[in-house]
Amino acid sequence: MLRSLAAIIIAVIAGLAAAKSVEGGGAALAGVEAPSALYGVFLLAGWLVGAFVAAMLALMIGGRWAPLGALGAASICFAAFMTLISNPLSWMLWPGAIIAAGLGGFAAVRITGAKMQHPGLTRKHGLFDE
């Protein structure tokens, strides 16, 4: 349980740092002072990279348990929504944030081969099992 909690905390911090790095680098590269379409592309790319990093790190630390990867990607999606609520950006970024975070998390789960069953749990024989 503590390992899963530490995995999510570390993964979300690293994912947010990766997303902000891509976003900031893209904004500096494009010279954006006001929100534009090019800035939106960099935001989406940052959220995709951030979700991938968060999910991948959560899966590696947490023992390839798929719900940890999904939680890491969902945290980045939540951060994307906070950005969209606080800034006057295009409405097209709302579904784009869901798609980017979902693709990042899905890619991490597929690459690592994560499973839905918790790696630390083993099946115990019950009353009616032989």
C-alpha positions as CSV (number, residue, x, y, z in Angstrom):
1,M,0.0,0.0,0.0
2,L,2.8,2.4,0.9
3,R,4.6,1.5,-2.3
4,S,1.6,2.3,-4.4
5,L,1.1,5.7,-2.6
6,A,4.8,6.6,-3.0
7,A,4.6,5.5,-6.7
8,I,1.7,7.8,-7.4
9,I,3.2,10.8,-5.5
10,I,6.5,10.5,-7.3
11,A,5.0,9.8,-10.7
12,V,2.6,12.8,-10.6
13,I,5.4,15.2,-9.6
14,A,7.6,13.9,-12.4
15,G,4.6,13.9,-14.9
16,L,3.7,17.5,-14.0
17,A,7.4,18.5,-14.4
18,A,7.6,16.8,-17.8
19,A,4.3,18.4,-19.0
20,K,5.4,21.9,-17.8
21,S,8.8,21.5,-19.5
22,V,7.2,20.7,-22.8
23,E,4.7,23.5,-22.4
24,G,7.3,26.0,-21.4
25,G,9.7,25.0,-24.1
26,G,7.0,25.2,-26.7
27,A,5.9,28.6,-25.5
28,A,9.4,29.9,-25.6
29,L,10.0,28.4,-29.0
30,A,6.8,29.9,-30.5
31,G,7.2,33.2,-28.7
32,V,3.7,33.0,-27.4
33,E,2.4,35.9,-25.3
34,A,-1.3,35.3,-25.9
35,P,-3.0,31.9,-26.3
36,S,-2.8,30.7,-29.9
37,A,-3.4,27.5,-31.9
38,L,0.3,26.7,-31.8
39,Y,0.4,27.1,-28.0
40,G,-2.6,24.7,-27.8
41,V,-0.6,22.1,-29.7
42,F,2.3,22.4,-27.3
43,L,-0.2,22.1,-24.4
44,L,-1.6,18.9,-25.8
45,A,1.9,17.6,-26.4
46,G,2.9,18.4,-22.9
47,W,-0.1,16.7,-21.4
48,L,0.6,13.6,-23.5
49,V,4.2,13.5,-22.4
50,G,3.3,14.2,-18.8
51,A,0.6,11.5,-18.7
52,F,3.0,9.0,-20.3
53,V,5.8,9.9,-17.8
54,A,3.5,9.7,-14.8
55,A,1.9,6.4,-15.8
56,M,5.3,4.8,-16.8
57,L,6.9,5.9,-13.5
58,A,3.9,4.8,-11.4
59,L,4.0,1.4,-13.2
60,M,7.7,0.9,-12.7
61,I,7.7,1.8,-9.0
62,G,4.3,0.1,-8.2
63,G,5.1,-3.2,-9.7
64,R,3.3,-2.9,-13.1
65,W,-0.2,-2.7,-11.6
66,A,-2.4,-1.1,-14.3
67,P,-4.6,1.0,-12.0
68,L,-1.5,2.9,-10.9
69,G,-0.8,3.9,-14.4
70,A,-4.3,4.9,-15.0
71,L,-4.3,7.0,-11.8
72,G,-1.1,8.7,-12.8
73,A,-2.5,9.6,-16.2
74,A,-5.8,10.8,-14.7
75,S,-3.9,13.1,-12.3
76,I,-2.3,14.8,-15.3
77,C,-5.7,15.0,-17.0
78,F,-7.0,16.7,-13.8
79,A,-4.1,19.2,-13.9
80,A,-4.9,19.8,-17.6
81,F,-8.5,20.7,-16.6
82,M,-7.2,23.1,-13.9
83,T,-5.1,24.8,-16.6
84,L,-8.2,25.0,-18.9
85,I,-10.4,26.4,-16.2
86,S,-7.8,29.1,-15.2
87,N,-6.9,30.3,-18.7
88,P,-8.9,31.5,-21.6
89,L,-8.1,28.8,-24.1
90,S,-9.9,27.2,-27.0
91,W,-12.8,24.9,-26.2
92,M,-11.1,22.3,-28.5
93,L,-8.5,21.7,-25.8
94,W,-11.1,20.1,-23.4
95,P,-11.6,16.9,-25.4
96,G,-7.9,17.1,-26.5
97,A,-6.8,17.0,-22.8
98,I,-8.8,13.8,-22.2
99,I,-7.5,12.2,-25.4
100,A,-3.9,13.2,-24.8
101,A,-3.9,12.0,-21.2
102,G,-5.7,8.8,-22.1
103,L,-3.3,8.0,-24.9
104,G,-0.3,8.7,-22.7
105,G,-1.6,6.4,-19.9
106,F,-2.7,3.7,-22.4
107,A,0.7,3.7,-24.1
108,A,2.5,3.3,-20.8
109,V,0.3,0.4,-19.7
110,R,0.7,-1.4,-23.1
111,I,4.5,-0.9,-23.2
112,T,5.0,-2.3,-19.7
113,G,2.5,-5.1,-20.1
114,A,0.8,-4.1,-16.8
115,K,-1.9,-6.3,-15.4
116,M,-5.1,-5.5,-13.6
117,Q,-4.4,-8.0,-10.8
118,H,-2.3,-6.6,-8.0
119,P,1.2,-8.2,-8.1
120,G,1.4,-8.6,-4.3
121,L,-1.9,-10.5,-3.9
122,T,-2.0,-14.2,-4.2
123,R,-5.1,-16.4,-4.3
124,K,-5.7,-18.2,-1.1
125,H,-7.7,-21.4,-1.1
126,G,-11.2,-20.8,0.1
127,L,-13.7,-23.0,1.7
128,F,-15.0,-24.6,-1.5
129,D,-11.7,-24.7,-3.4
130,E,-9.7,-27.9,-3.8
